[in-house]
Amino acid sequence: MPRLTAFCCALLLCGCTSLPGRDFPRTPSSPPAEPPNPALLQPFTASVGAHTAQSAFRVYAVGVDGLLLRLELIQAARSSLDLQYYIFHGDESGKLITEALRKAAARGVRVRILIDDGETVRGDEQLYALAGQANVQIRIFNPWHYRGHNGFMRGVEYLFGHSRLDFRMHNKLFIADRAIALVGGRNIGDEYFQVDPGWQFADDDVFTAGPAVQELAVSFEEFWQSQLAVPVQALLPAKDTDAAAAEALAQRVTVPQKADNAGVQYEEKLSANEPLASVLAGRSSLDWARAEVAADSPYKGKQIAEGATVSSLLFAPVAQAISDTRTELTMVTPYLVPSPDEMKLLEKLRADQRGVRILTTSLEAESSIAAQAGYMHYREPLLKSGVQLYEIRARPESQRGTGQPAKLSRYGHYSLHAKLLVFDRSGTYVGSMNFDERSRRLNTEVGVIIHSGEIAEQTLHRFDLMTQPENAYAVTLQEKVPGDAPALTWSTVESGKPVTLHHEPARSAWQKFEAHFLALFPIDREL
């Protein structure tokens, strides 16, 4: 208790609202020592000239492909690797990527890693040993003063530093040799690559080549150079980030047990350099299309506090694309807590007789009880406006479209993490932005709007697979008794038989109680 009291007093004295390490010298990034790997450039050189102002895209929905692509691009890089993530876990996948990054740096690749500090858990600090390796720089976005994992201590700091710590970098971006980028919704962690029986999150990566990569690199650079990006050496003891820590990391070899056991042909694909080899060889087709990079500023929180309008933020091009929709909008969002402006956009589409279909997370599949509590307020208004609403099940009965094999799906811990919007079957947004108030006001986000009918059709096909009755609940308003007010119902198919539920499916009565209790409080602006 005395240590806890002393810590709390120290927090108050140092000022929880101040940015730790803000005066620590930021070593400028040296230019890459080597040129990019021609193997990452040459396959697209001729096509870039033939497709003026267009970039190349391919969407990867299979979770393990996201892990393999990152490992293979790290291996292929010769010049630079820039990584920007909200979460970088120290689990099996995180360790595999960390070890690959160390090897890349050892052969002369410049490695820069920018990580948010909002949801770190014990073990994630394994990444920071990389900072002791030559050619590696790590920065932490808007860091906490307290570097441990005690929930009470983090809660104390959050209480006194809420105005600063509520602002988070939610971006997910990977750039190899400034030639190829991966952008989408995946963090670094076993659950995001769908190799963990504990949880599996459906998500997407967009493989990107061409001019859009340079625009994404500009966004990364803006965050990297911001005052909110603090060198990890300013926050941790020297022993955690020095050469000795890097040397200890060099001796570590992580065995991919989860990936091997998930039934995803991990070893076979990795040894064949797949799926990257097929893209570079032209066996996996890319779609060349005009695209817009939609990216927030690292100072978005300050901009909003000073009265910035939506036109200065990522949501502007997304809002414009929604408004321009003439026939139908299709959306996948794990968290659905729309801001007033977002509700007006959807209501306007329905008022103009344009179709709106949304897939989000059911209570039984949720990973954030607070977000689910916020979402509950919007179901009836959306349904009354004519929106078609679906909620993903925790145990899909069909694996098509889920991004994972049947071996993992049987565990019943499937959930949604993809953030997708399809406009009129001709354009698609893929990125890190949820359709919620947090993404709108409190998080920075990044994504791409791809003006491609082919990618739109692929995304719609996946939506149809994920919303088939075996995989999702169709949520509607129905009268239980003729003349009564319509009530929420959940329709699905279980073991081939249609089922209609008049109570919300949940993992337990306690989970349902938690969600409905939290829904009593005005917390939507935090979700």
N, C-alpha and C positions, 0 to 999 in steps of 0.2 A: 504493500500500500504506500509506504513512503516514496518508493521509486516512481509509482504511478502519479502521486501528487506532484513530485518534482518535475516529472515529464510534462504534466498539464500546465504547471506554472511556467515552464520553459517555453511551451508553445505560445502562451499568452504574452510572455515577455518579448519573444522574437517576432511576434505578429503573424498570426496564421494567414492573414490576407497578403503578406509579402511573398514574393517568389523566391524560393530558396536557390542559392547559387547564381543569382542574377548578375553578380559582379565577377564571377569566375571568368577568366580569359577564354574566349572561344577561338581555338586554333582554326584559321581558315583552311578549307579543304584544298589539298594539293591537287593539281590536275592529274588525271590518270596517267600512270607511267607508260602504259601500253595502249596501242590503238584497239578498237573493237575487234572482236573475232569475226573475220570475213564470213564464217559459216552462219553467223546470225544476221548478216547484212545481204549477202549476195543473192539468196533465194528471193528477195523482194525488190532488188534494185530495178530490174527491168519493169516490173509491175508498177512501181511507184511512178515511173515516167509515163506509163500508159494510162494510169488512173489519176488524172490531175486533181489535186486537192482531196484525194480520197485516201483512206487508210484500210488496212486489212484486219479482219476480225474472225475469230472463231470462239464460240461459247462452249465451255466445258462444265457440264453439270455433274459429272461423276466425281465424288469427293476425292478418291485416291489419285485421280488424274491431277488434281490441284497440287497435291504433295509431290508427285513425280515431276510435274512441270517445273516446280521451284528447284528441286534437287538437280534436275538436268540442266536448267538454265544457269544455276550457280556453277556447275561443272564446266559449262561451255563458255562462260564469261571470261574475257581476257583483259578488259579495261576497267569496268566499274559495275558495282551492284548497289542500288539504292532501295532500301526497304522502309516502308512507312506503315505501321500497324497499331490498331487500338489494343490488341491483345497479342502477346507472344509468349505462349506458355512454355514451361520447362518440362513438358511431358515427352513422350517418345518422339512425336513429330517435331516438336520444338528443338529437341536435342539433335536429331538428325540434321535439321537445317542449320543449327549452330555449328556443328562439326563440319558441314560442307562449306559454310562461310569461312571458317578458320583456314581450311585448305586453300580456298580461293585467295584469301589474303596472303597466305604463305607463298603463293606463286606470283604475287605482285598485283593482284586485283585490288583496286580501291573500294573498300566496303564502308558504306554509311548506313546506319540503322537509327530510325527515329520511332520511339515507342511512346504511347500514351501511358499515364500513370494511374488511371482510374480504377482498374479492376485487376491489378496484379495479385497473384496468390503465391503462397510459399513454393519455392522451387523455381519461379520465373527468373530469379536473379542469376541463374546459371548463365544466362546470355551475357551478363556484364563482364565475365572473365575475358570475353573477346576484346574488350577495350585495351587489354594489355598486349595484344597482338599488333605487330607492325601493319600499317595500311588499313586499320579499322578505327572508325570513330562511332561512338554511340551517344545519342542525346535523348533526354527524357522530356516529353512535352508536359508543361504545367505541373511540375512534380509536387508531391507532398513533402513536408518537412520530415515526418515520421516515416522511416524506411522499413519498419517491420510489418507483421501481418496480424497483430492483435486487433480484433474488430472494435473493441471498446476504445482503444487509443486512436484508431482511424476515425471513429465516430466523434471523439472530442475535437480532433482537428477539423473535421468537416463542419461541425457545429459552429466553430468560431471563424472558419475560412470559407463558408458556403459560397459567397459571391464569386470567389476565384475558383474553387475546386469543382464547382458545378459545371464549369466550361471544359469540355473534353474534345480531344482529337479522335474522331471515329473513323478516319480514313483507312483504307486498305489498298496498298499500292506496292508493286514490285517492278523494278526496272533493271534490265540486264544490258550492259554496254550501250545504254541509250538507244538500243536498236529494237528491243522487244519489251513490252510491258504486260503485266497481269493486273487487271483492275476488276473489282467486283465486291462481294460481301464477305469473303472468307478471311477470318483471322488465322493466326498460326496456332494450331492445337489439334489434338487427336479428334475431338468431336467435330471440328469444322472440316476435316478430311474424311470423316465417316469411317474411321477405323477402330472406334472405341465402343464396346458394348454398353458402356454407361450412358452415353448420349450420342446421338447422330443428328447433325444439322444439315438439312438440304440447303445447298447454296450453289453459286456459280462463279466461275472465273472467265473473263474475256481476254483471250490471247490477242494482243494488239501489235501491229507493225505499221510503219509509215509515219506520216506527219503527226498523228495523234500522240505518238510516244513523246515527241518533243514538247507538246503542250502539257502532258502529264509530268514531264521532267521539270518544267517551269513551276508547276504547282508544288512538287517536292522541294525544289530549291527555295521557294518562298517560305515554306514551313521550316526547313533546315536552318535558314538564316534568321528566323524570328527570335526575338528575345525570350519567348516562351520555351524554346528548345534549349535545354540546359545540359551541358556535358555531364556524363555520368560520373566523372571524376570529382565533380563539385558536390556530389551527394553521398558518396560512399567512401569508406576507408580505403587507403591506397592498396592494401593487401587484396582487396576484392577486384581491382582493375589493373593490377600491375603485370609485369612480364612473368612473374612466378605463377600468377593465376592463369595466364594464357598457356604457360607450359603445362600446368596440370590439366587443362582442357585438352591439350594436344595428345595426352596419353589416353583420353577417354574414347571408347568405341561403343556406340549404342547399337544394340541388336534390335532390329525392327520386328519384335514379336507380335505386337498388335496388328501391324500391317500384314504380316505373313499369315496370321490366323484369321483375318477378316474375310478370306475367300475372294480376294480382289486381284490375284495374280501379280502381286507387288514385285516379287523378285524377278519374275520373267519379264515384266515390262521394264523394270529398271535396267536389267542387263542388256535389253534391246534398245535402251535409250528412248523408250516410248512413254508418252505420245509425242515428244518433241521431234524425234527423228522423222516421223511421218509428215509433220507439218513442213519441216525444212526440205524434205525430199519431194514435196508436192503431192504426196499420196493422200493427205487429209486436206480437203479444200478449204480455202479462206474466202471470205466474202469481202470484196472491196466496195466501200461505201463512204459517202460523206458522213461526217460525225462531228458532234460538238462535245468538247470536254467541259463538264460542269463541276466546278471546284470552288469551295469556300476559301476565304482568307483565314490565315491563322489568327487574325485579330477580329474574327466575326463577333465574339462576345462583346468586345469594346464597341464595335460598329453598331450593334443592336442597342447597347446601353445609351449610345449617343443619338439614337433615333434613325438608324439606317433603314431604308426601305427594302422591300423584297428584291428590287432591281439590282442591288449590290451583292446578292447572295446566290448560292448555288441554286436555290429553288426557282429562280427567275426563268431559266430556260425550260425547266421541267413544267412549271406552271403554264408557260406559253404553249408547250406541246400538248398539255391536257386541254387547254382552252381551244386549241386548233383542231382537236379531234372532231371528226365529222360523223362517224358511225359508231365506234365502240372503243372503250378504254378497258384494258384488262390489267389487273394489278396483283402482284404477289408481295406481301409485306408481313413480316412476322409480328410487328407491333403496329396496331391500327388505333391510334389516338389522335385523330386529325385536329389541326388547329382550326379556328373559325374560317380562315381564308381557304383552307383545304376543303372543308365541308361545303363552302360556297361553290368551289369548283365542281365538286361531284354533284351537288344539287342542280347546278346550272346545266350540266350534261344531261341529267335525267329530265329536267324541265323542257329541254330541247329534243327529247325523245331519242337521245343517244344512249347506247347500251353501256352499262358498267358492271364488270364482274370482278370480284375480289376474293383472293385466297389468303387467309390469315391463320393464326394459331388457335387451336381449341384449348380449353382449360386443361384437359387431360394431357396435352402435349406441351404446355407452356413451360418456359424456363425462367420467366420473370412474372411472379404473381402480381406485382404492382402494375406492370403494363397490362396484364389481363384485366385487372380491376378498372383501369381507365377505359379500356376497350368496351367494357360492358355498357357504358353510357351511350354508345353510338350505334349499337346493333339495330335497335328498333327504328331510330330516325333514318338510317340507311335503307333498311328494308321497306319502310313506308314510302321512301322516294322511288323505289323500284330497283335498287341495286340487288344483283344476285350475289349472295354471300356464302362462302364456303370456309370451313375450318378443318385443318389437317388433323388426322387421327394420330395417336401415339403409336399405333401398330398397323401400318399399312398392310393390306392383304395382297396387293399387287406391287411388284418391285419396279415395274416399268415407270420411268420418270422420277423415281425417288433418289437416284444417284448412288445407290448402295446395293449389295447383294442380299439375297434372302437370308443368308446366315446371320447377318446383323439385325435385320428387321424383326426377327422373332423375339428380340429382347424387349420390344415395346417402349423404347425410349427415343422415338423418332420425333423430330421437331423441325420447325421452319426457320431459316436464317436468310434466305434469298430475298433480294430487293429488286423487283422487276416491274416495269410498266411497258405496256405495248399500246401504241397509238395507231388506230385504224389499220392494223395489219401491215403497216408500212414503216414504222419506227419503233425502237426499243430503248428504254433506259435500263442500264445495268450499273449498279454501284453500291455504295455503302449507306444510302439514305433510306431510312424507314419512313412510312407515312404517319409520322407522329410529331408531337410538339417538341420533343427533345432534339430530333434531327433538324427541325426547323429553326430552333432558337439557341440550343445549348450545346450542340455538337457541331464540329466541322465535318464536312462530308466531301466525297469525290465520286465521280461516275462519268459515264459516257452515254450520249444519246446517239444511237446508230440508225441512220436513215436507210435501212435495208429491209426490203420485203421478205427476203429469204430468212434472215435472222428473226424477224417478227413471227414468221410462220413456225419456225423451229420452237420459239418460246411459247407460242400459243399451243402447239402440240404437247409440249411438256405440261402446260397448265391443264389441258384436257386430261392428261394421264393422271396428274396429281389430284384432280378434283373428281375423278370417277368415284362412284359410290363405295367401292372397296377401300378407298384411301382417305376419303374426306366426308365430313358431315355437310349436307346442304341445309343451311339455316333459313328457316322461313317463319312467317307469322300465320298461324292457323287458329281457327275456333275449335276449342275442345268440345264445347257444347254450342249448338246453334243459338245465336243471339248474344253469346258472351263476347267480351273483348278478345281479339286475337292474341295469342300467346306464342312465345318462341318455341319452335320445335326443331329437332335435329334428326335428319333422315340419312340413312346409310345402308350398306349391305354387309351383313356379317355371315360368313360361311355360306354365301350364295343366297341368303334370305334377306329380303327388305326389312328394315327395322326403323321405326319412328319413335323417337324419345321425346317426352314432354318435360323432362328434367335435364339439366345441363350435364353432359358426361364429364366426369372428373376422376382423378386418381384416388381420391378419398373424400369423405365428408368434411374432414378438417381442411383440405385444400379449398373446397368450395366455400367453407365458412371464411377462410382467410381472404379470398378474393372479394366476396360480397361485403365483408367488413371494411376492407380498404377502399372499396368503391363508395363508401359513405363520405370519404374525405376529399377535399378539393385539391387533388394532387396531379391533375392532368397536365399542367404546365411543366411538371418535372419528368414526364414520361415520354 
